[in-house]
Amino acid sequence: MQEVRAIRPDREVLTRQRLPYFVGISGETVGASGMSMHLVTIPPGAKSEPHYHVGYETGIYVLEGKVLTRWGAKLENEVISEAGEFLFIPAGVPHEAINLSTTEAARAVVARNHPAEQDQVRPYVAE
């Protein structure tokens, strides 16, 4: 029988995107089969490595801060997300996230339709 479980993220991991995640819901933590959900922190002035996700979509809800997401084949497109806003990233779209503040961390909840989302993260070199 499956069970309902509460998870308190108690460990930080450095992702392939080079950002600290606090592990929440995943196949590993609760046996999820179709999703994962974590808390990401982007330190002041920091950015993720350019990357893309193979075969799954990403939904982000910004809790604190202002984040510039550059996306596209040359990372030529830009969108800014602020606290209280959602961001959708389709599968396979190259992107990077940049904290626009040099003094405050940005924090967001990241949800994906894959239970082990780091397994499908690939580095990206802009054309």
Buried (B, 14 or more C-beta within 10 A) or exposed (E): EEEEEEEEBEEEEEBBBEBBBBBBBBBEBBEBEEBBBBBBBBBEEBBBBBBBBEEBBBBBBBBBBBBBBBBEEEBEEEBEBEBEBEBEBEBEBBBBBBBBBEEBBBBBBBBBBBBEBBEBBEEBEEE
